[in-house]
Amino acid sequence: MRFAMTYPMTSHPCDPGLASGAGVAAVAVAAEAAGFHALGFTDHPAPSQRWLDAGGHDALDPFVAMGFAAAHTTTLRLIPNIVVLPYRNPFLVAKAGATLDRLSGGRFTLAIGTGYLKREFAALGVDYDERKDLVDEGLAVIRAIWTGDDVSFEGRHFSAHGITAHPRPATAPPIWIGGNTGAARARVVTHGDGWCPFAAPAVLAQTAGTTSMTSNDALVRGIDDLRRRCDAAGRDWTALDISFTNFAGGRPGEAGFDADGYLGGLEALAAIGVTWVQVPMLGLGVEQLVEQLDRFRADVIDVYDQ
């Protein structure tokens, strides 16, 4: 099991320290020192005030922030949570990802999703109803650009002829597909190297236009479906990464966190095929977050690695 965290900019307005270069650097260094294997950032370039007032959160640009974190670390992978692929031209995503991967020494994983905030789509000039087609075309473009020269592509949304974009990554970064639906798992089989569903109670699932997922049993059903799809397509499902949250033990940093229960939950997740655990941290401030990371190292990571 490998440990990942999303930079906890979880409120609006966010803590000023978390929105600083010093804050990103300190958290990235502390996460690496604590034994975390990855750090990521969310993707909200143009959220609405209404969404923010309803419990949304501020966000840094994920590629800029991951690059900053990469410059202060040596082993930490950079895995966004997640890049909303329809927001961006895929040739630009491919270039940003290739650059980050080269400059970080091959530490980038592209995790993408379709997105769900209609006002954000509108602000960016992207047709919300076309987002699924944009994802499928975008994934095909990115993979082609990362692995070949003189690339031509003809789709509904993107048309390119004879494109060569160097420097390419030394090895194409893994691509993870976010989302809880069968359509997301179908994209994993066609385009992906991993599946990153997310814990979603019914209300959140309805808002995000995805399938509710509130237990390991629900995750198991999704994994079983993914394996069936892989078998049908002739893909080796054992080569795929699966990322999810640990429901057991409570949230690290909160009162009553049960490290032993959390460790038991990790074993249960590993048994059903999860390879990465997303660890939610409290975004109270940089100093408190660094302390949380060190406590999590002592209570969980060091014990799990014994």
Secondary structure, DSSP 8 states (H G I E B T S, - for coil): -EEEEE----SSS--GGGGSHHHHHHHHHHHHHTT--EEE----SS--HHHHHTT------HHHHHHHHHHT-SS-EE--S-EEGGGS-HHHHHHHHHHHHHHTTS-B-EEEE----HHHHHHTT--GGGHHHHHHHHHHHHHHHHH-SSEEEE-SS-EEEEE--SS--SS---EEEE-SSHHHHHHHHHH-SEEE---B-HHHHHHHTS--B-SHHHHHHHHHHHHHHHHHHT--GGG-EEEEE--TT--TTSTT--HHHHHHHHHHHHHTT--EEE-----S-HHHHHHHHHHHIIIIIHHHT-
